[in-house]
Amino acid sequence: MNRLLTRIFISLMTLGLIVSSPVHAKQLKYLDQPFPDIKQNWRADDYELALDSLVTIQKSQPDLLPKRRGEFTGPVYDRFISEDNFRFQLDIKEPVEMRREEAVRVSIALKEMMRTYFDFKAKKQVYGSEALGIMSYSLRQQAIFFTLSVEYWLSLPQEETKQPQRLGELEEHKRGAASLLSSAFKYLALTGYFDREDLEVYGWELAHITPELFVHLPLAKQQSIALQVENLKDDHESHQVVEAMTKLHPNLLELISQHQKVLEAQKNTDSASVN
């Protein structure tokens, strides 16, 4: 009976989000917490508002977080990882600095949302599918950030692109992205913490998303991540994950080869200019 009442309660709360007429996001509610309108594409402000509410709900009603493919809360979770939320960031009519800042803020919010769904003390993740889905989406967000960074870099005067501070910031972002991607593959190896089906879906998501981000990473980080993928390809207990990693691995090796050729060409150019 309590479970039935809970489901009815969730459905009513979710319905309130879905059928509300367009209003400012802060006027909506989810489990009595302010929540962005899931009918509208989200911006950084919306992610930050949703995060604050999710943290509150997780502390008081941890079993009522929106679920991926949930009967009632699925549409709420779908908004978290909707590709449509990237539209503003990819709109070239908007200033690139503003879009790049937006990407950073969303990345931070996604990281904290993922932590809300993970239970680091649990032997089995109750919200494993949801946490892994947000991880996949975070990688896509990181890839878009680097696309925007290239666009931003090209807008700078040439002398400014050579400043140590600028170069240091870019390298810091690359190291952070490499750490995120490496962690993503570590999760794939945690077969005892996640359901097999969730890991198989996640494996294919990684195989699809990884090259787009991988291409921006330093060579040493690329080589390290390629080794992770090779190990998963050889040793993972799921045939589906093995198949996904088997398809991904040669693509990463090709990107590494291209990267090495670019570095070699730059080295030759620098040597020629010195001589």
C-alpha positions, 0 to 999 in steps of 0.5 A, spaced: 500 500 500 505 504 501 509 503 495 502 504 491 501 511 494 508 513 493 508 511 485 501 515 485 505 521 489 511 521 484 506 520 478 502 527 480 509 530 481 511 528 475 505 530 471 505 537 474 512 538 471 509 535 464 503 539 463 504 546 466 504 551 462 510 555 460 513 559 466 519 561 469 523 554 471 523 556 479 516 556 479 515 549 478 516 543 483 518 536 484 517 533 490 516 540 493 522 542 491 523 548 486 525 544 479 526 547 472 521 545 466 522 539 463 519 541 457 524 546 455 531 546 454 536 547 460 541 552 461 546 552 466 542 555 471 537 550 470 542 544 471 544 548 478 537 549 480 535 541 479 542 539 482 540 543 489 533 540 489 536 533 487 541 534 493 535 535 498 531 530 495 537 525 496 538 526 503 530 526 505 527 521 500 533 517 497 529 512 493 525 517 490 530 520 485 528 521 478 529 514 474 532 512 467 526 509 463 522 510 470 515 509 469 513 516 472 520 519 472 523 517 466 521 524 462 524 528 468 531 524 468 531 524 460 531 532 460 538 531 464 541 528 458 537 531 453 541 532 447 537 538 446 540 542 452 546 543 448 543 547 443 545 554 446 552 552 446 552 550 439 549 556 437 554 560 433 550 566 433 551 567 441 558 569 443 563 564 444 565 566 450 558 566 453 557 559 450 564 556 453 562 559 460 556 555 459 559 549 458 564 549 464 558 550 469 554 545 466 560 540 466 560 542 474 553 541 475 553 534 471 559 532 476 555 533 482 549 530 479 552 524 478 555 524 485 548 524 488 546 518 484 552 514 486 552 511 493 560 510 494 558 505 500 554 501 497 556 494 494 551 494 489 549 501 485 541 502 486 541 508 481 547 505 477 543 506 470 542 513 472 549 515 474 552 511 468 548 515 463 550 522 466 557 520 466 556 518 458 553 525 458 558 528 461 563 526 456 559 529 451 559 535 454 566 535 455 567 534 447 563 540 446 567 544 451 573 543 447 569 544 440 568 551 443 575 552 446 577 551 438 572 556 436 574 561 442 582 560 440 581 561 433 578 568 435 584 570 439 590 574 437 596 570 435 600 573 440 595 571 446 595 564 444 602 563 445 601 566 452 603 561 458 597 563 462 593 561 456 597 555 454 596 552 461 589 553 462 588 549 456 593 544 458 589 543 465 582 542 461 585 537 457 588 533 464 581 534 467 578 531 461 583 525 460 581 524 468 574 524 467 575 519 461 579 514 464 574 514 470 569 512 465 572 506 463 574 504 470 567 504 472 566 499 466 570 494 469 566 495 476 562 489 474 560 487 481 557 494 482 553 495 476 548 490 473 550 487 467 545 490 462 547 497 465 554 496 463 552 493 456 548 499 455 554 504 458 559 500 454 556 502 447 555 509 449 562 510 451 564 506 444 560 512 441 562 518 445 569 517 446 573 518 439 570 525 440 573 527 446 579 523 445 582 527 439 583 533 444 587 529 449 595 529 450 598 523 447 600 520 453 593 520 456 591 517 449 595 512 450 594 510 457 586 510 455 587 506 449 591 501 454 584 501 458 580 499 452 585 494 450 584 491 457 577 491 457 576 488 450 581 482 452 578 481 459 571 483 460 566 478 462 560 481 458 560 479 450 557 486 449 562 490 452 567 486 449 564 487 442 563 495 444 571 495 446 573 491 440 570 496 435 572 502 439 580 500 440 582 500 433 579 507 432 583 510 438 589 507 435 588 511 429 587 517 432 593 516 436 597 515 430 594 521 427 596 525 433 604 522 432 604 524 425 602 531 427 607 532 433 612 529 428 610 535 423 611 540 428 617 538 430 620 538 423 617 545 422 620 547 429 627 544 427 627 548 420 625 554 423 631 554 428 636 552 422 
